[in-house]
């Protein structure tokens, strides 16, 4: 099944050129021309990735991104802008954008970024290698199929939650600092603070722990960070 990309821009010629290029690459394309319509399309179409312009009528791209992340929707987002100032990049990452592209850009570069971000969201490396299954007690993670099971029951994780858990499960009992997690999950160019990690850890525990206030899997090491196991 083709992966679905939501294009959000109020300039129809830009959307048409991107749509043509992405369809040539085998993607399904859904379009929205303002922020309010974009939020509706996310709910109705469940896209695999969003290409989101910063400057939109009615509801800005920043507010669309902020709203989706507040609702725990972690669909990968590439933010487009005609501005090149560093402050815009910082704001975009702060509200939860995964990548950032300044206009004008080549369609080939956009397509490459889309493919790279889709691979990262699935936990697949740049070389397409299929990682092995991780198991810790009754917690099982299949990176190839992007599935997590706890006590035999499948649970649905957001892309960020999945990547955090994959990192912790790759080295049980190793303590990862919040800075380690920010760097390896969000990337070196993320401008948010470490509280972002704590929030995602809390959400992750709510999904995999029987008692999130007394976690069995994701342990807090006070003053240092987090680890898998006691």
C-alpha positions as CSV (number, residue, x, y, z in Angstrom):
1,X,0.0,0.0,0.0
2,X,1.3,3.4,-1.0
3,X,2.3,5.8,1.8
4,X,0.1,8.8,2.1
5,X,1.5,12.4,2.3
6,X,-0.6,15.4,3.3
7,X,0.5,18.6,1.6
8,X,-0.5,21.8,3.3
9,X,0.1,25.1,1.5
10,X,-2.1,28.1,0.5
11,X,-0.2,28.5,-2.8
12,X,-1.8,26.1,-5.3
13,X,1.0,26.1,-7.8
14,X,3.4,24.9,-5.1
15,X,1.1,22.1,-4.1
16,X,0.5,21.1,-7.7
17,X,4.2,20.8,-8.4
18,X,4.9,18.9,-5.2
19,X,1.9,16.6,-5.8
20,X,3.1,15.7,-9.3
21,X,6.6,14.9,-8.0
22,X,5.4,12.7,-5.1
23,X,2.9,10.8,-7.3
24,X,5.7,10.1,-9.7
25,X,7.5,8.5,-6.7
26,X,4.6,6.3,-5.9
27,X,3.1,8.3,-2.9
28,X,-0.6,8.9,-2.4
29,X,-1.2,12.6,-1.9
30,X,-3.9,14.5,0.1
31,X,-4.1,18.3,-0.1
32,X,-5.1,21.1,2.3
33,X,-5.0,24.8,1.6
34,X,-5.2,26.2,5.2
35,X,-4.5,25.2,8.7
36,X,-8.1,24.4,9.7
37,X,-8.5,22.1,6.7
38,X,-5.2,20.4,7.5
39,X,-6.3,19.5,11.0
40,X,-9.5,18.0,9.5
41,X,-7.6,16.0,6.8
42,X,-5.2,14.6,9.5
43,X,-8.2,13.1,11.3
44,X,-10.0,11.8,8.2
45,X,-7.1,10.6,6.1
46,X,-4.5,9.4,8.7
47,X,-1.5,10.4,6.6
48,X,1.9,8.8,7.1
49,X,3.7,12.2,6.8
50,X,2.7,15.9,6.6
51,X,4.5,18.6,4.5
52,X,3.3,21.7,6.3
53,X,3.8,25.4,5.2
54,X,4.6,27.8,8.1
55,X,2.5,30.7,6.8
56,X,-1.1,29.6,6.4
57,X,-4.4,31.5,6.5
58,X,-6.8,31.1,9.5
59,X,-4.6,28.7,11.5
60,X,-0.8,28.9,11.0
61,X,1.5,26.0,10.4
62,X,3.0,26.4,13.8
63,X,-0.4,26.2,15.4
64,X,-1.3,23.1,13.4
65,X,1.9,21.4,14.5
66,X,1.4,22.5,18.1
67,X,-2.2,21.2,18.1
68,X,-1.2,17.8,16.7
69,X,1.5,17.3,19.3
70,X,-0.8,18.4,22.1
71,X,-3.2,15.7,21.0
72,X,-0.3,13.2,21.0
73,X,-0.4,12.8,17.3
74,X,3.2,12.3,16.2
75,X,2.8,11.9,12.5
76,X,6.2,13.1,11.0
77,X,6.1,16.7,9.9
78,X,8.4,18.5,7.5
79,X,7.8,22.3,7.9
80,X,8.2,24.6,4.9
81,X,8.9,28.3,5.1
82,X,10.1,31.2,3.0
83,X,12.0,32.5,5.9
84,X,15.6,31.5,6.6
85,X,16.2,33.0,10.0
86,X,17.4,30.7,12.8
87,X,14.6,31.8,15.1
88,X,12.0,30.3,12.8
89,X,13.9,27.0,12.7
90,X,14.0,27.0,16.5
91,X,10.3,27.7,16.8
92,X,9.4,25.0,14.3
93,X,11.3,22.4,16.3
94,X,10.0,23.7,19.6
95,X,6.4,22.9,18.6
96,X,7.3,19.5,17.3
97,X,8.3,19.6,13.6
98,X,10.7,16.8,12.6
99,X,12.4,18.5,9.7
100,X,12.6,21.9,8.2
101,X,13.0,23.1,4.6
102,X,13.4,26.7,3.4
103,X,11.9,27.8,0.2
104,X,12.9,27.7,-2.6
105,X,13.9,24.0,-2.5
106,X,14.4,21.2,-5.0
107,X,11.7,18.6,-5.3
108,X,14.4,16.0,-5.3
109,X,15.6,17.2,-1.9
110,X,12.0,17.2,-0.5
111,X,11.4,13.7,-1.7
112,X,14.7,12.5,-0.2
113,X,13.8,14.1,3.2
114,X,10.3,12.5,3.1
115,X,11.8,9.1,2.5
116,X,14.4,9.5,5.2
117,X,11.9,10.7,7.7
118,X,9.5,7.8,6.9
119,X,12.3,5.4,7.4
120,X,13.2,6.9,10.8
121,X,9.6,6.9,11.9
122,X,9.5,3.1,11.2
123,X,12.8,2.4,13.0
124,X,14.5,1.3,9.8
125,X,18.1,2.4,9.1
126,X,19.3,4.5,6.1
127,X,20.6,1.3,4.5
128,X,17.2,-0.4,4.7
129,X,18.5,-3.1,7.0
130,X,15.9,-4.9,9.1
131,X,16.7,-4.8,12.8
132,X,16.2,-7.8,15.0
133,X,13.5,-8.4,17.6
134,X,14.2,-7.1,21.1
135,X,12.8,-9.0,24.1
136,X,12.9,-8.0,27.8
137,X,10.8,-10.2,30.1
138,X,7.2,-10.0,28.8
139,X,7.9,-6.9,26.7
140,X,8.6,-7.7,23.0
141,X,9.6,-5.2,20.3
142,X,9.6,-6.1,16.6
143,X,11.5,-3.3,14.8
144,X,10.9,-4.9,11.4
145,X,7.1,-4.9,11.7
146,X,7.1,-1.8,13.9
147,X,5.1,-3.6,16.6
148,X,5.3,-3.8,20.4
149,X,3.6,-6.4,22.6
150,X,3.3,-6.4,26.4
151,X,2.2,-9.7,28.0
152,X,1.2,-10.9,24.5
153,X,-1.0,-7.9,23.8
154,X,-0.1,-5.4,21.1
155,X,0.1,-1.7,22.1
156,X,0.2,1.3,19.8
157,X,3.1,3.7,20.3
158,X,3.7,7.0,18.6
159,X,6.9,7.3,16.5
160,X,8.8,9.1,19.3
161,X,7.6,6.6,22.0
162,X,8.7,3.8,19.7
163,X,12.1,5.2,19.1
164,X,12.7,5.9,22.9
165,X,11.7,2.3,23.7
166,X,13.9,0.9,20.9
167,X,16.9,2.8,22.2
168,X,16.3,1.7,25.8
169,X,15.7,-1.9,24.7
170,X,18.9,-1.9,22.6
171,X,21.0,-1.8,25.8
172,X,19.0,-3.0,28.9
173,X,20.2,-1.6,32.2
174,X,22.2,1.1,30.5
175,X,21.3,4.6,31.8
176,X,20.5,7.1,29.1
177,X,20.5,10.7,30.1
178,X,17.8,13.0,28.9
179,X,20.3,14.7,26.6
180,X,21.2,11.3,25.1
181,X,17.5,10.7,24.4
182,X,17.0,14.1,22.9
183,X,20.0,13.7,20.6
184,X,19.3,10.2,19.4
185,X,15.5,10.5,19.2
186,X,14.8,14.1,18.3
187,X,18.1,14.9,16.6
188,X,21.0,17.3,17.1
189,X,19.1,20.3,15.7
190,X,16.2,20.0,18.2
191,X,15.8,23.2,20.2
192,X,13.4,22.0,22.9
193,X,14.4,21.3,26.5
194,X,14.7,18.0,28.4
195,X,11.1,18.2,29.8
196,X,10.0,16.9,26.3
197,X,11.7,13.6,27.2
198,X,9.9,13.4,30.6
199,X,6.6,13.9,28.9
200,X,7.1,11.2,26.3
201,X,8.4,8.8,29.0
202,X,5.2,9.4,30.9
203,X,3.1,8.7,27.9
204,X,5.2,5.5,27.1
205,X,4.7,4.2,30.6
206,X,0.9,4.7,30.4
207,X,0.9,2.3,27.5
208,X,3.3,-0.4,28.5
209,X,3.3,-0.4,32.3
210,X,0.6,-2.1,34.4
211,X,1.2,0.5,37.1
212,X,2.8,3.6,35.5
213,X,3.5,5.2,38.9
214,X,5.5,2.1,39.8
215,X,7.1,1.1,36.5
216,X,8.6,-2.3,35.8
217,X,10.2,-1.6,32.5
218,X,11.2,2.1,32.1
219,X,13.0,3.0,35.3
220,X,14.0,6.5,36.4
221,X,17.6,6.9,37.7
222,X,17.4,10.1,39.7
223,X,19.9,12.7,38.7
224,X,20.9,10.8,35.6
225,X,18.1,9.7,33.3
226,X,16.3,6.5,32.3
227,X,17.0,2.8,31.8
228,X,15.2,-0.4,30.9
229,X,15.0,-2.8,33.8
230,X,15.7,-2.5,37.5
